[in-house]
Every structure is written in structure tokens, then in C-alpha cells.
């Protein structure tokens, strides 16, 4: 009986102490969640564009049509997606990798 009472008391203490901690960590958690969302979006966009470059053959290798179709090429789309994702976040390692590549 004492054990059960102690377990219930310990559970209640943990539950009530969490509510105080969540208020203090909300800003930190929001910042971390923002960074995770940025990394997730950057990885998804890059993966999507990278798969398009591997699946489809190169578009328009003849000279007159090359510039006209450059923006439709998967390689170009991948580079633009990486640049767009790199400009969305403040200075961190993933941003530098996306911009440099």
C-alpha cells in the first residue's frame, strides 16, 4: 500500500513539475521546432529535385534550345531549390552547405 501511494505521489509531482517547465522551455522549443522544420523542408525539397535529376534524362542538349529550356532542367531546379532553402534560415551549417553546393 505504501508503495502504491509513493508511486502515485511521485507521478503527481512529475506531472505538476512538468507544467512549470513547459512555460520556461516554450521559447527554446519553438526555436528548436523552427530549425527542425527548416531542415525537414530543405531535405524534402532537395531529395525531390535530386530524384528528378536521377530519373529523367537531361533535357535539351542542342545549342539553340538549351537556354530556352534551362529552367526546366532538373539540375537547374535542384540548384535553385538548394539556394532557396539556403536563404530561408539564419547562419548555420546546413545553410552554408546548401548555398555552397
BELQUIUR-V449129 format. One record per pair of residues at least 12 apart in sequence whose C-alpha atoms are under 7 Angstrom apart, sorted by sequence separation. I is the first residue (numbers start at 1). GAP is how many residues later the second one is. D is the distance in whole Angstrom. If there is no record, write none. Layout:
{{I/GAP/D} {I/GAP/D}}
//
This chain:
{{86/12/5} {86/13/5} {59/14/6} {58/15/7} {83/15/6} {82/16/5} {83/16/5} {82/17/7} {53/21/5} {52/22/6} {53/22/6} {49/25/7} {49/28/7} {50/28/6} {49/29/5} {46/32/6} {46/35/7} {45/36/7} {46/36/6} {42/43/5}}
//
